[in-house]
Amino acid sequence: MSSLEITGLVAIIVISAFALLGIIVAIPIFRLVNRIRLLVEKLSESLIPLVENLNSTMSHLNSEISSINELTQSAGSIVNQFEKIIRLARIIVTNPIIKLISTSIGFADGIKKAVGKNNKNNSSKEKEEEAKNEL
């Protein structure tokens, strides 16, 4: 055998060894890629409905938050209306004209009571005189 034939034979052995090594390494890599592909398909099958549920839940949550926002705005409006009513009541109660009218009503009641007592005193004196006259 010549040196050229030995070199060719060594080259064939080395190339065959590398090919065999490539096949040995390629088979597990192929299986791994195939498993990863199946895993991705299963994940996409389970994640798509999950993401859709999450999307609908978020939409529902946003609508609830919006209704809560409307409720707080309504409550704020009610509080503002109540504050206006309280201010109006305070003005009405503390208004000087109202005080003057209530004072004059008080005087009128006092005068009526005084006149009523005089009438009672006069009628009781008349009754006493009639009782004396009868005796």
TORPA-4810 file (N, C-alpha, C, O; in nm, 3 decimals):
<nodes>
NODE_1_0.082_-0.116_0.000_0.000_0.000_0.000_0.088_0.125_0.000_0.190_0.136_0.068_M
NODE_2_0.043_0.209_-0.075_0.119_0.332_-0.085_0.070_0.432_0.019_-0.034_0.413_0.082_S
NODE_3_0.145_0.535_0.033_0.109_0.635_0.134_-0.019_0.707_0.093_-0.094_0.752_0.180_S
NODE_4_-0.045_0.718_-0.031_-0.166_0.783_-0.079_-0.287_0.696_-0.045_-0.391_0.749_-0.006_L
NODE_5_-0.276_0.568_-0.058_-0.385_0.478_-0.024_-0.409_0.479_0.127_-0.523_0.477_0.172_E
NODE_6_-0.301_0.483_0.206_-0.316_0.487_0.352_-0.383_0.618_0.392_-0.471_0.618_0.478_I
NODE_7_-0.345_0.727_0.332_-0.406_0.856_0.364_-0.552_0.854_0.324_-0.636_0.907_0.397_T
NODE_8_-0.583_0.795_0.211_-0.723_0.786_0.168_-0.805_0.700_0.262_-0.919_0.732_0.296_G
NODE_9_-0.743_0.588_0.305_-0.811_0.498_0.399_-0.835_0.567_0.534_-0.942_0.553_0.592_L
NODE_10_-0.735_0.641_0.582_-0.750_0.714_0.710_-0.858_0.822_0.694_-0.937_0.845_0.785_V
NODE_11_-0.859_0.886_0.579_-0.959_0.990_0.556_-1.099_0.930_0.555_-1.192_0.987_0.611_A
NODE_12_-1.113_0.814_0.491_-1.244_0.747_0.488_-1.286_0.707_0.629_-1.403_0.722_0.665_I
NODE_13_-1.194_0.657_0.708_-1.226_0.616_0.847_-1.265_0.738_0.929_-1.362_0.733_1.004_I
NODE_14_-1.191_0.847_0.915_-1.222_0.969_0.992_-1.356_1.026_0.949_-1.436_1.067_1.033_V
NODE_15_-1.381_1.029_0.819_-1.509_1.082_0.770_-1.622_0.991_0.817_-1.728_1.041_0.857_I
NODE_16_-1.603_0.862_0.814_-1.705_0.768_0.862_-1.729_0.786_1.011_-1.843_0.781_1.057_S
NODE_17_-1.623_0.808_1.086_-1.638_0.830_1.231_-1.717_0.958_1.258_-1.807_0.961_1.342_A
NODE_18_-1.683_1.064_1.183_-1.757_1.190_1.200_-1.903_1.174_1.157_-1.992_1.231_1.219_F
NODE_19_-1.927_1.100_1.054_-2.064_1.076_1.007_-2.141_0.997_1.112_-2.255_1.029_1.144_A
NODE_20_-2.078_0.893_1.164_-2.141_0.812_1.269_-2.168_0.897_1.392_-2.275_0.888_1.452_L
NODE_21_-2.071_0.979_1.430_-2.089_1.069_1.544_-2.202_1.168_1.516_-2.282_1.197_1.605_L
NODE_22_-2.209_1.221_1.396_-2.317_1.313_1.358_-2.453_1.247_1.367_-2.549_1.308_1.413_G
NODE_23_-2.460_1.120_1.321_-2.587_1.047_1.327_-2.624_1.021_1.473_-2.740_1.038_1.511_I
NODE_24_-2.527_0.981_1.553_-2.554_0.954_1.696_-2.603_1.080_1.766_-2.694_1.073_1.848_I
NODE_25_-2.546_1.193_1.735_-2.587_1.320_1.798_-2.716_1.372_1.736_-2.797_1.432_1.806_V
NODE_26_-2.737_1.351_1.606_-2.853_1.406_1.537_-2.983_1.339_1.580_-3.086_1.406_1.587_A
NODE_27_-2.980_1.210_1.611_-3.102_1.139_1.649_-3.161_1.198_1.778_-3.280_1.231_1.778_I
NODE_28_-3.085_1.212_1.889_-3.145_1.273_2.009_-3.187_1.420_1.985_-3.288_1.465_2.039_P
NODE_29_-3.109_1.493_1.904_-3.147_1.632_1.876_-3.278_1.636_1.798_-3.364_1.720_1.825_I
NODE_30_-3.295_1.545_1.703_-3.420_1.537_1.628_-3.537_1.505_1.720_-3.643_1.566_1.710_F
NODE_31_-3.516_1.407_1.811_-3.622_1.372_1.908_-3.653_1.491_1.998_-3.770_1.518_2.027_R
NODE_32_-3.550_1.562_2.042_-3.570_1.678_2.128_-3.649_1.787_2.056_-3.740_1.846_2.113_L
NODE_33_-3.613_1.813_1.932_-3.685_1.913_1.853_-3.830_1.871_1.832_-3.921_1.953_1.839_V
NODE_34_-3.851_1.741_1.807_-3.987_1.691_1.788_-4.069_1.706_1.917_-4.185_1.745_1.912_N
NODE_35_-4.008_1.674_2.032_-4.077_1.689_2.161_-4.107_1.835_2.190_-4.215_1.869_2.240_R
NODE_36_-4.014_1.920_2.161_-4.035_2.064_2.183_-4.150_2.114_2.095_-4.233_2.193_2.140_I
NODE_37_-4.154_2.067_1.970_-4.263_2.106_1.879_-4.398_2.061_1.934_-4.494_2.137_1.933_R
NODE_38_-4.405_1.936_1.984_-4.530_1.885_2.042_-4.569_1.964_2.168_-4.686_1.994_2.191_L
NODE_39_-4.469_1.997_2.249_-4.494_2.074_2.370_-4.549_2.213_2.336_-4.641_2.263_2.401_L
NODE_40_-4.491_2.274_2.236_-4.538_2.407_2.194_-4.681_2.398_2.142_-4.762_2.486_2.170_V
NODE_41_-4.712_2.294_2.066_-4.849_2.277_2.016_-4.947_2.259_2.131_-5.055_2.319_2.130_E
NODE_42_-4.910_2.176_2.230_-4.999_2.156_2.345_-5.014_2.285_2.426_-5.124_2.318_2.471_K
NODE_43_-4.904_2.356_2.443_-4.912_2.483_2.516_-5.000_2.584_2.443_-5.079_2.654_2.506_L
NODE_44_-4.986_2.590_2.313_-5.069_2.684_2.238_-5.216_2.644_2.246_-5.303_2.731_2.251_S
NODE_45_-5.245_2.513_2.246_-5.383_2.467_2.259_-5.441_2.504_2.396_-5.559_2.539_2.404_E
NODE_46_-5.361_2.498_2.501_-5.413_2.529_2.634_-5.402_2.677_2.667_-5.482_2.729_2.745_S
NODE_47_-5.304_2.746_2.610_-5.285_2.887_2.643_-5.383_2.979_2.570_-5.422_3.082_2.624_L
NODE_48_-5.423_2.943_2.450_-5.514_3.029_2.374_-5.647_3.045_2.448_-5.693_3.159_2.462_I
NODE_49_-5.712_2.937_2.496_-5.835_2.958_2.573_-5.810_3.033_2.704_-5.893_3.113_2.749_P
NODE_50_-5.695_3.007_2.765_-5.662_3.075_2.889_-5.647_3.226_2.867_-5.695_3.307_2.946_L
NODE_51_-5.581_3.262_2.760_-5.564_3.405_2.727_-5.698_3.467_2.691_-5.724_3.582_2.726_V
NODE_52_-5.783_3.394_2.621_-5.916_3.445_2.589_-5.998_3.466_2.715_-6.067_3.567_2.727_E
NODE_53_-5.991_3.372_2.811_-6.059_3.389_2.939_-6.004_3.509_3.015_-6.080_3.586_3.073_N
NODE_54_-5.875_3.524_3.013_-5.812_3.638_3.079_-5.859_3.769_3.015_-5.884_3.867_3.085_L
NODE_55_-5.870_3.770_2.885_-5.916_3.888_2.814_-6.060_3.922_2.852_-6.092_4.039_2.876_N
NODE_56_-6.148_3.822_2.856_-6.287_3.847_2.893_-6.298_3.889_3.040_-6.379_3.975_3.074_S
NODE_57_-6.216_3.830_3.125_-6.216_3.870_3.266_-6.172_4.014_3.282_-6.231_4.089_3.360_T
NODE_58_-6.070_4.052_3.209_-6.023_4.191_3.217_-6.129_4.288_3.163_-6.146_4.397_3.218_M
NODE_59_-6.198_4.249_3.059_-6.306_4.333_3.005_-6.416_4.349_3.109_-6.467_4.459_3.130_S
NODE_60_-6.453_4.239_3.173_-6.557_4.244_3.276_-6.511_4.330_3.394_-6.588_4.410_3.447_H
NODE_61_-6.385_4.314_3.433_-6.331_4.393_3.543_-6.331_4.541_3.508_-6.363_4.625_3.592_L
NODE_62_-6.296_4.574_3.387_-6.297_4.714_3.344_-6.438_4.772_3.347_-6.457_4.887_3.386_N
NODE_63_-6.537_4.693_3.306_-6.675_4.742_3.312_-6.721_4.761_3.456_-6.792_4.856_3.486_S
NODE_64_-6.680_4.671_3.546_-6.715_4.685_3.687_-6.649_4.810_3.746_-6.712_4.885_3.821_E
NODE_65_-6.524_4.833_3.712_-6.454_4.951_3.761_-6.522_5.076_3.709_-6.533_5.176_3.781_I
NODE_66_-6.567_5.073_3.586_-6.635_5.189_3.529_-6.767_5.213_3.601_-6.804_5.328_3.624_S
NODE_67_-6.840_5.106_3.637_-6.966_5.125_3.710_-6.939_5.176_3.851_-7.016_5.256_3.905_S
NODE_68_-6.829_5.131_3.913_-6.793_5.183_4.045_-6.759_5.331_4.034_-6.793_5.410_4.122_I
NODE_69_-6.691_5.369_3.927_-6.658_5.509_3.904_-6.786_5.591_3.891_-6.795_5.701_3.945_N
NODE_70_-6.886_5.539_3.818_-7.013_5.609_3.805_-7.083_5.622_3.940_-7.143_5.725_3.970_E
NODE_71_-7.076_5.516_4.023_-7.138_5.521_4.155_-7.072_5.627_4.243_-7.140_5.701_4.314_L
NODE_72_-6.940_5.633_4.239_-6.872_5.734_4.321_-6.902_5.874_4.272_-6.913_5.966_4.353_T
NODE_73_-6.917_5.892_4.142_-6.956_6.023_4.091_-7.097_6.058_4.134_-7.124_6.173_4.169_Q
NODE_74_-7.188_5.961_4.133_-7.325_5.985_4.179_-7.327_6.019_4.328_-7.398_6.109_4.371_S
NODE_75_-7.247_5.946_4.405_-7.241_5.974_4.549_-7.185_6.114_4.572_-7.233_6.185_4.661_A
NODE_76_-7.086_6.155_4.496_-7.031_6.290_4.508_-7.135_6.394_4.473_-7.142_6.499_4.537_G
NODE_77_-7.217_6.367_4.372_-7.323_6.459_4.333_-7.427_6.470_4.444_-7.476_6.579_4.474_S
NODE_78_-7.461_6.356_4.505_-7.559_6.357_4.614_-7.505_6.437_4.732_-7.579_6.514_4.793_I
NODE_79_-7.378_6.419_4.764_-7.317_6.494_4.875_-7.320_6.644_4.845_-7.348_6.724_4.934_V
NODE_80_-7.291_6.682_4.721_-7.296_6.823_4.684_-7.437_6.879_4.699_-7.454_6.990_4.750_N
NODE_81_-7.538_6.804_4.656_-7.676_6.848_4.670_-7.713_6.862_4.817_-7.781_6.957_4.856_Q
NODE_82_-7.669_6.766_4.899_-7.698_6.771_5.042_-7.633_6.892_5.107_-7.693_6.956_5.194_F
NODE_83_-7.510_6.924_5.066_-7.443_7.043_5.120_-7.519_7.169_5.083_-7.529_7.261_5.164_E
NODE_84_-7.573_7.175_4.962_-7.652_7.291_4.920_-7.779_7.304_5.004_-7.817_7.414_5.043_K
NODE_85_-7.843_7.191_5.031_-7.964_7.191_5.114_-7.932_7.239_5.255_-8.008_7.317_5.313_I
NODE_86_-7.821_7.192_5.310_-7.782_7.234_5.446_-7.754_7.384_5.448_-7.796_7.453_5.542_I
NODE_87_-7.684_7.436_5.346_-7.659_7.580_5.341_-7.789_7.658_5.332_-7.805_7.761_5.398_R
NODE_88_-7.883_7.610_5.251_-8.012_7.677_5.238_-8.088_7.674_5.370_-8.148_7.774_5.409_L
NODE_89_-8.086_7.561_5.438_-8.154_7.552_5.568_-8.090_7.646_5.670_-8.160_7.709_5.748_A
NODE_90_-7.957_7.656_5.669_-7.888_7.746_5.760_-7.927_7.891_5.733_-7.948_7.969_5.825_R
NODE_91_-7.936_7.927_5.605_-7.975_8.063_5.569_-8.118_8.092_5.614_-8.147_8.199_5.667_I
NODE_92_-8.205_7.994_5.593_-8.345_8.013_5.633_-8.358_8.027_5.783_-8.433_8.113_5.831_I
NODE_93_-8.288_7.946_5.857_-8.300_7.949_6.004_-8.238_8.076_6.061_-8.292_8.134_6.156_V
NODE_94_-8.129_8.118_6.006_-8.059_8.233_6.064_-8.095_8.365_5.998_-8.035_8.467_6.031_T
NODE_95_-8.190_8.366_5.908_-8.229_8.489_5.840_-8.294_8.586_5.939_-8.381_8.545_6.015_N
NODE_96_-8.254_8.713_5.939_-8.310_8.811_6.034_-8.460_8.832_6.017_-8.530_8.855_6.116_P
NODE_97_-8.510_8.824_5.898_-8.655_8.843_5.880_-8.730_8.732_5.951_-8.833_8.758_6.014_I
NODE_98_-8.681_8.611_5.942_-8.744_8.499_6.011_-8.738_8.522_6.162_-8.834_8.494_6.234_I
NODE_99_-8.625_8.572_6.209_-8.612_8.599_6.353_-8.712_8.706_6.396_-8.773_8.695_6.502_K
NODE_100_-8.728_8.809_6.315_-8.822_8.915_6.346_-8.965_8.862_6.351_-9.041_8.896_6.441_L
NODE_101_-9.000_8.778_6.254_-9.136_8.720_6.252_-9.157_8.632_6.374_-9.263_8.636_6.435_I
NODE_102_-9.058_8.552_6.409_-9.075_8.463_6.525_-9.085_8.544_6.653_-9.160_8.508_6.744_S
NODE_103_-9.010_8.655_6.660_-9.019_8.741_6.779_-9.157_8.805_6.788_-9.215_8.812_6.896_T
NODE_104_-9.208_8.853_6.677_-9.341_8.916_6.680_-9.448_8.813_6.712_-9.546_8.846_6.780_S
NODE_105_-9.432_8.689_6.665_-9.528_8.584_6.701_-9.521_8.557_6.850_-9.623_8.536_6.915_I
NODE_106_-9.399_8.558_6.905_-9.384_8.539_7.050_-9.452_8.651_7.128_-9.519_8.625_7.228_G
NODE_107_-9.435_8.775_7.082_-9.503_8.887_7.148_-9.654_8.873_7.138_-9.726_8.899_7.235_F
NODE_108_-9.703_8.832_7.022_-9.847_8.817_7.003_-9.902_8.709_7.097_-10.008_8.726_7.156_A
NODE_109_-9.828_8.598_7.111_-9.870_8.494_7.204_-9.872_8.547_7.347_-9.964_8.518_7.424_D
NODE_110_-9.769_8.623_7.381_-9.765_8.680_7.516_-9.881_8.775_7.542_-9.939_8.773_7.651_G
NODE_111_-9.916_8.856_7.446_-10.029_8.949_7.462_-10.158_8.871_7.474_-10.242_8.905_7.557_I
NODE_112_-10.175_8.766_7.392_-10.296_8.685_7.401_-10.308_8.620_7.538_-10.418_8.612_7.594_K
NODE_113_-10.196_8.572_7.591_-10.199_8.510_7.723_-10.234_8.613_7.830_-10.311_8.585_7.922_K
NODE_114_-10.176_8.731_7.817_-10.205_8.837_7.915_-10.352_8.875_7.910_-10.414_8.891_8.015_A
NODE_115_-10.409_8.890_7.792_-10.550_8.925_7.777_-10.635_8.811_7.830_-10.738_8.835_7.893_V
NODE_116_-10.595_8.688_7.804_-10.669_8.572_7.852_-10.670_8.566_8.004_-10.771_8.528_8.063_G
NODE_117_-10.559_8.603_8.070_-10.554_8.603_8.216_-10.643_8.712_8.271_-10.709_8.691_8.373_K
NODE_118_-10.646_8.827_8.207_-10.736_8.935_8.252_-10.880_8.890_8.240_-10.959_8.916_8.331_N
NODE_119_-10.916_8.826_8.135_-11.053_8.776_8.118_-11.085_8.673_8.225_-11.195_8.672_8.280_N
NODE_120_-10.988_8.587_8.257_-11.011_8.486_8.361_-11.025_8.554_8.497_-11.112_8.516_8.575_K
NODE_121_-10.940_8.656_8.526_-10.948_8.728_8.653_-11.081_8.801_8.663_-11.144_8.800_8.769_N
NODE_122_-11.125_8.864_8.556_-11.254_8.936_8.556_-11.369_8.840_8.575_-11.461_8.869_8.652_N
NODE_123_-11.367_8.728_8.508_-11.476_8.631_8.521_-11.476_8.569_8.660_-11.583_8.539_8.714_S
NODE_124_-11.359_8.548_8.719_-11.356_8.491_8.854_-11.404_8.594_8.956_-11.468_8.555_9.054_S
NODE_125_-11.376_8.722_8.938_-11.425_8.827_9.027_-11.576_8.838_9.017_-11.644_8.857_9.118_K
NODE_126_-11.629_8.826_8.896_-11.773_8.832_8.877_-11.840_8.714_8.946_-11.948_8.728_9.005_E
NODE_127_-11.777_8.599_8.938_-11.834_8.480_9.002_-11.834_8.500_9.156_-11.930_8.460_9.222_K
NODE_128_-11.730_8.558_9.210_-11.723_8.581_9.355_-11.831_8.680_9.399_-11.894_8.661_9.504_E
NODE_129_-11.852_8.782_9.321_-11.955_8.881_9.356_-12.091_8.819_9.349_-12.177_8.847_9.433_E
NODE_130_-12.115_8.735_9.252_-12.245_8.669_9.240_-12.265_8.575_9.357_-12.377_8.562_9.407_E
NODE_131_-12.159_8.509_9.402_-12.172_8.420_9.517_-12.203_8.500_9.642_-12.283_8.455_9.724_A
NODE_132_-12.142_8.618_9.660_-12.169_8.703_9.777_-12.311_8.755_9.775_-12.377_8.763_9.878_K
NODE_133_-12.355_8.789_9.658_-12.492_8.843_9.645_-12.594_8.735_9.676_-12.701_8.766_9.730_N
NODE_134_-12.565_8.616_9.646_-12.658_8.508_9.673_-12.665_8.481_9.823_-12.768_8.432_9.871_E
NODE_135_-12.566_8.510_9.895_-12.566_8.482_10.038_-12.639_8.589_10.105_-12.653_8.587_10.227_L
</nodes>
